[in-house]
């Protein structure tokens, strides 16, 4: 599907674009809030500064997509491949990232307030300065993840996630909820 067709259909009220081929589509600064891109191919697409709030990207291909400054607030990104993605300063507040693959992703200063990252692959991801306040990190893999300066206030972990992870947040454990433990 070409970009003009997508934008015209969206302007006409259509929100169902699941499975569409939008490889390398230029959707920079587009407002596509509430659209369904489940299983769509957005590899190499330019989604920079786009409003993608409340969109469904479950099982979509976002490999090599430009996500700079995009707004994913309340979106569904479950089971999405975001390996090595550049998500600096991206708004992922209340986003569902369960079972997403974020290995080596750059999430510096990303807003992950109340995000669901349960069962996500986060090894080697950089969360420096990120807001993980009240985020669900149960059953995630944080091996070699960088959490320097991240706000983990009220974040939910189990002991497994933090095994071998060094957290330099300046917060005491009393501000972190450890599921299944009494700290």
matplotlib code that plots the C-alpha trace (Angstrom):
import matplotlib.pyplot as plt

x = [0.0, 1.3, 1.4, -1.2, -3.7, -3.1, -3.5, -6.6, -8.2, -7.3, -8.7, -12.0, -12.2, -10.7, -8.4, -7.8, -4.5, -3.5, -1.1, -0.5, 2.9, 4.2, 7.9, 10.0, 6.8, 7.4, 4.9, 7.0, 4.8, 1.6, -1.3, -2.4, -3.6, -5.9, -5.0, -4.5, -1.2, -1.3, 1.1, 1.9, 5.3, 6.7, 10.3, 12.5, 9.5, 10.0, 7.7, 9.7, 7.6, 4.4, 1.4, 0.9, -0.9, -3.3, -2.2, -2.0, 1.4, 1.2, 3.4, 4.3, 7.7, 9.4, 12.9, 15.1, 12.1, 12.9, 11.0, 12.7, 10.4, 7.3, 4.4, 3.4, 1.4, -1.1, -0.1, 0.2, 3.7, 3.5, 5.6, 7.3, 10.9, 12.7, 16.2, 18.7, 15.9, 16.6, 13.9, 15.7, 13.1, 10.2, 6.9, 6.0, 3.8, 1.3, 2.4, 2.1, 5.6, 5.0, 7.1, 8.7, 12.4, 14.3, 17.8, 20.4, 17.7, 18.5, 15.8, 17.8, 15.3, 12.3, 9.1, 8.0, 5.7, 3.3, 4.5, 4.0, 7.4, 6.5, 8.4, 10.2, 13.8, 15.7, 19.3, 21.9, 19.2, 20.1, 17.6, 19.8, 17.6, 14.5, 11.2, 10.3, 8.0, 5.4, 6.6, 5.9, 9.2, 8.2, 9.8, 12.0, 15.7, 17.7, 21.1, 23.7, 21.0, 22.1, 19.8, 22.0, 19.8, 16.6, 13.5, 12.4, 10.0, 7.2, 8.5, 7.6, 10.3, 11.0, 14.4, 15.2, 15.2, 17.7, 20.1, 23.5, 22.1, 23.7, 21.2, 22.6, 19.4, 20.0, 16.8, 16.6, 15.0, 12.0, 10.9, 11.0, 8.4, 9.9, 7.1, 7.2, 9.5, 9.0, 11.4]
y = [0.0, 3.5, 6.2, 8.4, 5.6, 4.8, 8.5, 8.9, 5.8, 6.9, 10.4, 8.7, 7.0, 3.6, 2.2, -1.4, -1.8, -5.2, -7.2, -4.3, -3.9, -0.5, -1.3, 1.9, 4.1, 7.7, 8.4, 11.0, 13.3, 11.5, 11.3, 7.6, 7.3, 4.3, 2.5, -1.3, -2.4, -5.9, -8.0, -5.2, -4.8, -1.4, -2.4, 0.5, 2.9, 6.5, 6.9, 9.8, 12.2, 10.3, 10.2, 6.4, 6.5, 3.7, 1.9, -1.9, -3.1, -6.6, -8.9, -6.1, -5.9, -2.6, -3.7, -0.7, 1.7, 5.3, 5.8, 9.0, 11.1, 9.0, 8.9, 5.3, 6.2, 3.4, 1.4, -2.3, -3.4, -6.9, -9.5, -6.9, -7.2, -4.0, -5.4, -2.5, 0.1, 3.7, 4.8, 7.8, 10.1, 8.1, 8.2, 4.6, 5.5, 2.8, 0.8, -3.0, -4.3, -7.8, -10.4, -7.7, -8.2, -5.1, -6.6, -3.9, -1.2, 2.4, 3.6, 6.5, 9.0, 7.0, 7.4, 4.0, 5.1, 2.2, 0.2, -3.5, -5.1, -8.5, -11.4, -8.9, -9.6, -6.5, -7.9, -5.2, -2.5, 1.0, 2.5, 5.4, 8.2, 6.3, 6.6, 3.1, 4.3, 1.6, -0.5, -4.2, -6.0, -9.4, -12.3, -10.0, -10.6, -7.6, -9.2, -6.5, -3.8, -0.3, 1.3, 4.2, 7.1, 5.2, 5.9, 2.5, 4.0, 1.4, -0.8, -4.5, -7.1, -10.6, -11.6, -13.3, -10.1, -8.4, -11.3, -9.9, -6.5, -3.4, -0.6, 2.9, 4.8, 6.4, 4.8, 2.4, -1.0, 0.2, 2.1, -1.0, -3.7, -7.1, -9.5, -12.6, -11.1, -9.1, -6.2]
z = [0.0, -0.8, 1.8, 0.1, 0.0, 3.7, 4.7, 2.6, 4.0, 7.6, 6.9, 5.7, 9.1, 8.4, 11.1, 10.0, 8.3, 9.7, 7.5, 5.1, 3.4, 4.4, 3.9, 3.8, 4.0, 4.9, 7.7, 9.5, 11.6, 10.5, 13.0, 12.9, 16.4, 17.1, 13.9, 13.7, 12.2, 13.6, 11.6, 9.1, 7.5, 8.6, 8.2, 7.2, 7.6, 8.8, 11.8, 13.3, 15.3, 14.3, 16.7, 17.1, 20.4, 21.0, 17.8, 17.6, 16.3, 17.7, 15.7, 13.2, 11.7, 12.7, 11.9, 11.0, 11.3, 12.3, 15.6, 16.7, 18.7, 18.0, 20.4, 21.2, 24.4, 25.1, 22.0, 21.8, 20.8, 22.1, 20.4, 18.2, 17.1, 18.2, 18.3, 18.4, 17.9, 18.5, 21.0, 22.6, 24.2, 22.7, 24.6, 25.5, 28.5, 29.3, 26.2, 26.1, 25.2, 26.6, 24.9, 22.7, 21.7, 22.7, 22.8, 22.5, 22.0, 22.9, 25.3, 26.8, 28.5, 27.1, 28.9, 30.0, 32.8, 33.6, 30.6, 30.5, 29.7, 31.1, 29.4, 27.2, 26.1, 27.4, 27.5, 26.6, 26.3, 27.5, 29.8, 31.0, 32.4, 31.3, 33.3, 34.3, 37.1, 37.9, 34.9, 34.9, 34.4, 35.6, 33.7, 31.7, 30.8, 32.0, 31.6, 30.8, 30.6, 31.5, 34.1, 35.1, 36.3, 35.4, 37.6, 38.9, 41.5, 41.9, 39.2, 39.6, 39.4, 40.6, 42.1, 38.8, 36.7, 38.9, 39.3, 38.3, 37.2, 38.6, 39.2, 39.7, 40.3, 43.6, 44.8, 47.7, 47.3, 49.3, 46.2, 44.0, 44.2, 44.2, 43.3, 45.5, 48.0, 51.2, 50.6]

ax = plt.figure().add_subplot(projection="3d")
ax.plot(x, y, z, "-o")
ax.set_aspect("equal")
plt.show()
